[in-house]
Amino acid sequence: MLKYVLCFIISRTGKIDKAKSMIHIHSTQSLGLALRAARKQLGLTQSQLALAAGVGLRFIVDLEAGKPTLRLEQVLRVIDALGGEIVLAGLPEQQSAVMKIDSDGA
């Protein structure tokens, strides 16, 4: 079973405990709720986050509502603007494939 783990690394002090900041995402709704919570924790409005991520306000509204048909590229931009990253767990490890992806972006 493939599990997506959204790891928010949001820290104003520079001290990060990755184990405590991991959020398991099992649906578009849980992703939306996690992103909304992170946005609010940072004290950002939806408009401010949209501007920071380079997406429209409607996109943020739809994302936080759990709309299942959003563009992944824009979702990743929002996560990056919040200071987070996506970590995939449960996949077979293939170091050569990971290194290829990291080195050429493909």
C-alpha positions in Angstrom: 0.0 0.0 0.0 1.4 3.4 -1.0 1.3 6.0 1.7 2.0 9.7 1.2 3.7 11.5 4.1 3.6 15.2 4.1 6.4 16.6 6.1 6.0 20.2 7.1 9.2 21.8 8.1 8.0 25.0 9.6 10.2 26.5 12.3 10.9 30.1 13.3 13.5 28.9 15.7 15.5 26.7 13.3 14.9 23.7 15.6 13.0 21.0 13.8 11.9 17.6 14.9 11.0 15.8 11.7 9.4 12.9 13.5 6.9 15.2 15.2 6.2 17.2 12.1 5.2 14.3 9.8 1.5 14.3 8.8 0.1 11.2 7.1 -2.1 12.2 4.2 -4.7 9.6 3.0 -7.0 11.9 1.0 -7.3 15.2 -0.7 -9.4 16.3 2.2 -6.7 15.5 4.8 -4.1 17.3 2.5 -6.3 20.4 2.4 -6.8 20.4 6.2 -3.1 20.0 6.8 -2.2 22.9 4.5 -4.9 25.1 6.0 -3.5 24.4 9.5 0.0 25.2 8.4 -1.1 28.4 6.7 -2.9 29.5 9.9 0.0 28.5 12.1 2.2 30.9 10.0 -0.4 33.6 10.3 -1.1 33.8 6.6 -4.3 34.6 4.8 -5.4 32.6 1.8 -4.6 35.6 -0.4 -1.1 36.0 1.1 -0.4 32.3 0.6 -1.7 32.5 -3.0 0.7 35.4 -3.7 3.7 33.7 -2.1 3.1 30.5 -4.1 2.3 32.2 -7.4 -1.2 30.7 -7.6 -4.7 32.2 -7.6 -6.8 32.6 -4.5 -9.4 30.2 -6.0 -6.7 27.5 -6.2 -6.0 27.9 -2.4 -9.7 27.8 -1.6 -10.1 24.6 -3.7 -6.9 23.0 -2.3 -8.0 23.6 1.3 -11.4 22.2 0.5 -9.9 19.0 -0.7 -10.7 19.3 -4.4 -9.3 16.2 -6.0 -8.6 17.6 -9.4 -5.9 20.2 -8.8 -2.6 20.5 -10.7 0.2 18.8 -8.8 2.7 21.4 -9.8 0.7 24.1 -8.1 0.1 22.0 -5.0 3.9 21.5 -4.7 4.4 25.3 -5.0 1.9 25.9 -2.2 3.7 23.3 0.0 7.0 24.9 -0.8 5.7 28.4 0.1 4.6 27.0 3.5 8.1 25.6 4.1 7.1 22.0 3.7 8.1 19.0 1.6 6.5 15.8 0.5 8.2 12.5 1.5 6.9 9.2 0.0 7.1 6.2 2.3 6.5 2.6 1.5 8.1 2.6 -2.0 10.7 0.0 -2.9 14.2 1.6 -2.5 16.1 2.0 -5.7 19.1 4.2 -5.1 20.0 4.5 -8.8 16.5 5.7 -9.7 16.5 8.2 -6.8 19.9 9.6 -7.8 18.8 9.9 -11.4 15.7 11.9 -10.4 17.7 14.2 -8.1 20.4 14.8 -10.7 18.4 15.6 -13.8 14.9 16.4 -12.5 13.3 13.7 -14.6 
